[in-house]
Amino acid sequence: MNLKRREFLIAAGASLGATLLSACGEDANAGDTAGNGGAGPAPSGAVIVIGAGMAGLAAARKLRDAGKDVIVLEARERVGGRILTSQKWSDAKVDLGATWIHGAGPDNPIAALASKTGARLAATSLDNDQLFDTDGTRLDSTARAPIDALQTSITAVLAAAQKADTDMSVQDAVRNGLGYANRPAAERNRIDFLVNTTIEHEYGGAADRLSSYWYDSGAAYSGGDALFLDGYHVLIDYLAQGLDVRLGQVVRQIAWSANGEATVTTNLGAFTAQRVIVTLPLGVLQSGAVTFSPALPVAKRAAIAQLGMGLLNKCCLRFPTAFWDTETDWLNYVPDGSHYGQWAEWVSLARPTGLPILLGFNAAAFGREIESWSDNEIIASAMATLRTMYGQAIPEPVDALITRWGADPYARGAYSCNVLGSTPGMRADLASNVNGRLFFAGEATESQYYQTVHGAYRSGLRAADEILAL
């Protein structure tokens, strides 16, 4: 049995909300070409784009290419948003936010953009994996058969839950459907492992909050997964080239009227324009850090309040030498019940990069818990799991890169998810423009491809098209 997260989710009718977007306060990409600029009125007919992530840059690029005057306001001192390529290691460009093109087939617009820019890609496969049991024993195909059976059962109970009269959480659907409380501890550990790695890591939300009706309501492109050998930022730098991007502009208020101009007030001043595209992450909109005057329509406010903002954090460890099978892409571990969701999934960067680097993932509750820990505490926790898997003699890492996307005030999470109380239709409400004055983009506004870089890109193009059609 292979722990094929993607195939597992397709079997359940899933969308493959891709592991898009984690976060941290790591160093900005050195290739950013944007600069600071003062406030004031924009040229007549100009558009202000709030946010220089994938959605904002896609919108700005399309509008600029169509002859529009565009100003992009970005709170950070870098472009990219939840795409962040670390520059710390000169020989390894590690992506700390979005990492993969998921569904890298010919129809995926990000795959097409990567081809256009000449980006170097490397394929990874969820099939190319190893699984370690709670005590560190590596499980062969025979020993993995019972886990395969549990995976099939989880697929079945979630499919049944989507036909139930009342929505329930993914956790309740799985545990009630499988008689979780009456199973041996080892089976409970394995059920938890499957739910954590195939659902919580994929969608960013805690299983006790994700809607069993809608957690997997999106769509996916065909093709495998591919990561960027020179970092995802090659696409960001390409889109940002020549755009008027104002860095360090923390938006505080957006004032608008149906018949007049819109005014965007930042920490550095005010900008006025005919149209505004808002690409703020859902978590930022939920925080209330940006106010709207007058208030947004009721349906849009409900969408902001009721959709979920998920979390997936990364811990990237670089070692003096590799102690794992460097031809394997994914290394999976079944934690015990007292360590739910902790260090269950790792990807090896050794095969694509030739370097001894492991990247560990933590989502939802544990991903949020460790944001308050020191880097040393996080590394020690990660190493305890790796030593269970590979023995006490493995070396200490020589360096680490650690993300804290939930604590990032300009992200407040990794990517959106469908929690109890939300519906897919709310994404259309979030995406709808307000009186032809305010337009909205970002992965959370995508009904089909939410959580993904290609979803963010598509949403930016859609918002630009809405303006160009006026």
Stockholm file with secondary structure:
# STOCKHOLM 1.0

chainA/1-470         MNLKRREFLIAAGASLGATLLSACGEDANAGDTAGNGGAGPAPSGAVIVIGAGMAGLAAARKLRDAGKDVIVLEARERVGGRILTSQKWSDAKVDLGATWIHGAGPDNPIAALASKTGARLAATSLDNDQLFDTDGTRLDSTARAPIDALQTSITAVLAAAQKADTDMSVQDAVRNGLGYANRPAAERNRIDFLVNTTIEHEYGGAADRLSSYWYDSGAAYSGGDALFLDGYHVLIDYLAQGLDVRLGQVVRQIAWSANGEATVTTNLGAFTAQRVIVTLPLGVLQSGAVTFSPALPVAKRAAIAQLGMGLLNKCCLRFPTAFWDTETDWLNYVPDGSHYGQWAEWVSLARPTGLPILLGFNAAAFGREIESWSDNEIIASAMATLRTMYGQAIPEPVDALITRWGADPYARGAYSCNVLGSTPGMRADLASNVNGRLFFAGEATESQYYQTVHGAYRSGLRAADEILAL
#=GR chainA/1-470 SS CCCCHHHHHHHTTCCCCCCCCCCCCCCCCTTCCCCCCCCEECCTTCEEEECCSHHHHHHHHHHHHTTCCEEEECSSSSSCTTCCBCCSBTTBCCBSSCCEEESCSTTCHHHHHHHHHTCCEEEECTTSEEEECTTSCBCCHHHHHHHHHHHHHHHHHHHHHTTSSSCCBHHHHHHHHHTGGGSCHHHHHHHHHHHIIIIIHHHCSCTTTBBTTTTTCSCCCSSCEEEETTCTHHHHHHHHTTCCEETTCCEEEEECCSSSCEEEEETTEEEEESEEEECCCHHHHHHTCSEEESCCCHHHHHHHHHSEECCEEEEEEECSSCCSCTTCSEEEECCCGGGTTSSCEEEECHHHHSSCEEEEEEEHHHHHHGGGSCHHHHHHHHHHHHHHHHCTTSCCCSEEEECCGGGCTTTSSSCEECBTTCCTHHHHHHHSCBTTTEEECSGGGCSSSTTSHHHHHHHHHHHHHHHHTC
#=GC SS_cons         CCCCHHHHHHHTTCCCCCCCCCCCCCCCCTTCCCCCCCCEECCTTCEEEECCSHHHHHHHHHHHHTTCCEEEECSSSSSCTTCCBCCSBTTBCCBSSCCEEESCSTTCHHHHHHHHHTCCEEEECTTSEEEECTTSCBCCHHHHHHHHHHHHHHHHHHHHHTTSSSCCBHHHHHHHHHTGGGSCHHHHHHHHHHHIIIIIHHHCSCTTTBBTTTTTCSCCCSSCEEEETTCTHHHHHHHHTTCCEETTCCEEEEECCSSSCEEEEETTEEEEESEEEECCCHHHHHHTCSEEESCCCHHHHHHHHHSEECCEEEEEEECSSCCSCTTCSEEEECCCGGGTTSSCEEEECHHHHSSCEEEEEEEHHHHHHGGGSCHHHHHHHHHHHHHHHHCTTSCCCSEEEECCGGGCTTTSSSCEECBTTCCTHHHHHHHSCBTTTEEECSGGGCSSSTTSHHHHHHHHHHHHHHHHTC
//
